[in-house]
């Protein structure tokens, strides 16, 4: 319905190339905006909004917003979209998003033994942080140079090649329906899947390759947690506002294990162990700093080539944007769901009791 794009046209000064419009014209759309104007990383953010009426449960019409990634990342653009919406219960109030509460520090007298244990834990945490960061940086450099994922059916063509059409598919799964079946059958949610897996694992294990390298790029928001009201105030300041509008995202690579397990909880334990390790690493911070420094040292084209290698040599990319906690409306139209996505990046969001999965192929 609405499309907002950054056109890649020639400047009035008669520039020879139109690959990097933001650099030639001098428009400061957002920090690192020129990286997304290259044909290799020319991508847009797609936000699909489902509108409903009082009588219908699911969406009966759609709003589609197409916004160029050089203008901003998912957090800033979705915040801009939500700033145009209002609460269904209060048409004059902006939607509210969940804010992470910081843990209160413990206060009290610390004994000598407690201080020693705290010091030992601090030293171990620093050593672990340095080691994990060093390993992650080496893996990123190896990915840029030669390390690539195994070619699988879910691995698409390299970013920017455009060898196939762009198709967006989203599926709605009601968690309430899953709970209702669980209670009616007096069983756990994963029991039926577990029984089916035990019967099919013996057959499928013989067809599963022994070694598959499959990694996902996780996009990390580098801003402090802010609400929509704060983001709306920062829009007037433009891209020069600190931690405001623009592309303030880092990246970290997560290895995904392709295996058939008898216990479905083993998948959760494995994923939790991986994420706990990534939390003790400075990989996204260093990649964010590199995205700001590399264009000034090596130029925009070289920096685009580096990030293009990271995306093309990995298989998937995941990101998640925080949404409103209550029902909202856009210019009087009740919104059933918001499904954001990016070219080449699958997204998963879970508002309230409904899980909305969006995939792009």
N, C-alpha and C positions, 0 to 999 in steps of 0.2 A: 504494500500500500504506500509506504513512504520509503524513499531511497535517498541517502545522503552519502555522496562519494567525493573523494578528492581527485579531481580530474588531472591526468598527466598530459598537459598540453605544453606547447612551447612558450617561453617567456617573451615579453614584449621587446627584450633586448636582442632577440634573434639568436638565442642559444642553439648550438648545434644538436644537442641531445636532449631528449625529454625524459630520460630514465629517472632522473633525480630532480623532480620539480621543486621540492622544498628547498634544495640547496641552490638551484639556479635563480629562483625568484626571490629567495630570502625569507620565505614564510616560515615562522616558528610555530608550526602546528602543535608540536609537543616534543618533549625530550626524545632523542633518537628517532624522530619522525622520518628522517631521510632513509633510514634502513628499510622501511616498509615500502618505499617507492620503487625499489629495484624490481625488475620483472621476476627475479628469483623468489622474492619474498613479498610480492604484491598480493596481499590478502585483505579480506574484509571480515567484519564481525556481523553475523546474522542473528537477529533477535526476533523470534516468533512469539507473538502474544495471542492467546486464545481468548476470544470474547464470548460471553455467555449471557443468557437472560435468566430471569427469576425461575422460569418454568423448566429450564434445561440444566442438566448436571454437567455435561461436557460442553466444550466450545462448539459453537455453531458458525463462527466466523473467525478469521485470522487477521492480525496485523503483522506485516513483515517489514522490519527495519534493516536496511543494509548500510553499514557505516564502515568507512575505510579505517584500517587498523592504525594508520599513521596519525589519525586524530587523537586516539587514546586507546587504552587497553580495556578489557572487559569490565574491570571494577569501576573505572570512571564513566564509561559509556552507559552501563546499566544504571549507575547512580544518576546520570543525567536523565535517563528514561524514567526512572522511578520518581525523580524530582518533578516530572510533569504529571504524575499520577497523584491520587488522593485516596485516603481511607474510605471504604464504602460506608462505614459507620459514621464518619465525620468528614464531609466533603471539603472542609477547610483545613484539614490536618494532613501533613505529609506522611507517607508510609514510614514505619519504623523497622529497623533491621536489628537482629541480635548483635549485641556487643559482648566481646569476651571480657569477663571480669578478671582482674589480676588478683593473684593470691596475696592475702595479707601476710606480711612478714611476722615471724614469731618474735616476740619480745620477752626477755627474761634473762636471768643470770645463767651464763654458760660455764660449765665446769671445765677443769683443765683437760680431762679426758675427752669431753665433748668437743673442745676446741681442737685437740689433736686429730680426732677423727674427721672433723670438718676440713682441716687443712689437708689431710691425706686425700679426702674425696675431691677437694678443689684441684689438687695437683693431678689426680687421675683424670678428672674431667678435662683439664687443659691438654694433657697428653693425648687423650682420646680425640679431642676436637682437632688438634694439629694433625694427627695421623689420618683421620677420616678425610679432612680437607685435602691433604697431600694426595691420597689415593684417588679422590674424586677429580682433582685437577689433572692428574695423569691420565685418567680415563677419558676426560673431555678432550685433552690434546690428542690422545690416540684415536678418538672418534673423528676428529677433524682430519687427521692424517690418513688413517687406513682402516680403523676398526668399524665394521658395519654389521648390522643385524642380518640374520638369515632371511632369505627371500621366502615369504610365506603368503598364503592367500589374503591375509589381512593387511599386509604391507602394500600400500599404494605406490604410485609412481613418485618420483622426486618432486619436491615442491616447485611449482611454477612450470612444470612440463606440460600440463593440461592435456594429457593423452586420453583422458576419459571425461565424460560429463560430470558435472557437480550435482550430486543428489543428496538431499537431506531427508532423513527418516527419523521420526520420533515415536516412541511407544510409551503409553501410560500404564503403570502397574499400581493398583490400589493395595496398599499394605493392609487396609481394613479387610478386604476380601481374603487375603492370605491368612489373617488371624481368624476369620470366621471359619474357614475350612479346617484350620488347626484345632479349634475348639470343638467343632462338630465331629471330627475323627478321633479326638482325644490323642493327639500325637504332636510331636515337635514339627516345626516348619521344615527342618532339614531331613527328617526321617524318611519321607517318601523319596527324596532325591538320593539319600544314602542307600536305600534298598535297590533303586534302579542302577546306581553306579556300581554296586557290588556285582550285579549280573553282567553289566556291559564292560567293566574294566578289563576283564580277562580277554575279551575280544579286541578291545580298542588298543590295549597296550602293545600288541604285536604290530599295529600300524603306526604307532607314535614314534617319530624319530628320536634317537637317543640324545642328540645334542641340538638344541635350538637356542640361538641367542636372540632374545626379544626384550627390548627396552622401551620404556615410555618416558617422555619428557613431561615433567610436572611443572606447571607455571605457578610461581610464588609471587604474591602481592607484597611488595616491599614497603608499603605505606603502614603507618600506625593505624589501628582500627578506628575508623571514623564513621559517623552516621551520614545519612543522606543530607541532613541540614548543613553539616559542615562542608560537604562536597559542593552543595549549591552555592555557598559563599565563595568557595575557591574558584568557581567558574569565571567570575568577573575579573580575577587577577590574571587569567591566561596561563600559558605554559610555564611562566617564570615563578609561579607559586611553589614553595617548597612542599614536597609530598602531596601535591594536589593533582591537577589535571595532567593527563598524558600517559605515557607508557612507563610505568614504574614497576616492572616485573622482572623477576629473576627466573632461573631455570635450573632444575636438577634432574638427573637421569636416574630412573628406577629400574632395576632388572626385574623382569617378570618370569617366573618359573612356569614352564609348561609341563605339567605332570598330572597324572590321575591318582588321586589319593582315596583311601577307603573312608577316612573320617573327614567330612567337610570342614570341621574346625581347624584342620591342619593348614588350610589355605589362609585362614584368619591369623593364625599364629605366625606363619611365614611373612605375611604382609606387615603385621605389627612389628616384627623384628627388623624388617627393612626400613620402615618409617622411623622407628626409634633411632636407628643408626644415622639416617639422613638428618634428623633433628640436631645431631651433634656434628654438623659439618657446615662450613662457610661457602659451599659451592654456589648457591643462588646469589649470595651477596657478591662474590668475586665475579660471577658472570654478569651481574648487573653493572658493576664498576667497569668491567671490560667493555661492555656495550657503550659506555660513555667515553672511555679513553681511546679505544682502538680507532674510531673514525678520525680523531685528531692526530694520531700518529701515522697510521697506514692509509687513511682515506676511507671513504664510504664504500667503494666497490670491494675493497679487500675485506672489510668488516662484514659486508653482506655475504661474501663467499664463505667466510668462516661459519656464520650462523646457518647458512644454507646447508653446509656439510653436516652440522649437528642434527638438523631436522631430517635431512634426506637419508642419513645413515642410521637413524632410529626408526622404530615401527609406529609408535603411537604417541599422542600428546593429549594429556588430560588437564583440565582446569575446572574450577568450581567457583561460582560467584554467589555471594550471600544475597538472598532475596528477602522480601517482606515477610513478616510473621503473621499478618492478618490479611483479610481480603481487601483488594484495592480496585479502583476503577480509573479508567483513562478517558477523560472527557465524557463522563457519564456512562461509559461502557464497562460493566463488570468484567474483570480479567480472571479467567479460569486458571491459566498457567503462563509462565514465561520460560521459553526454551531457547537459550542462547547457544550459539555454535560459531565455529571459525572454519574456513577452508582448510581441510586436512586434519582438524583436531576434533576428536569425539568428546562430548561433554555429558556429564551426568549431574542432575540436580534433583533434590528431594524436598520440595516444599510441603509443609504440613504432613498429611497422611498419604500423599500421592507421590510416587517416584516417577519423574519424567526424564527419560533417556533420549538424548539427541545424538545422532551419528551422521557423519558426513563421509561419503565415499566418492 
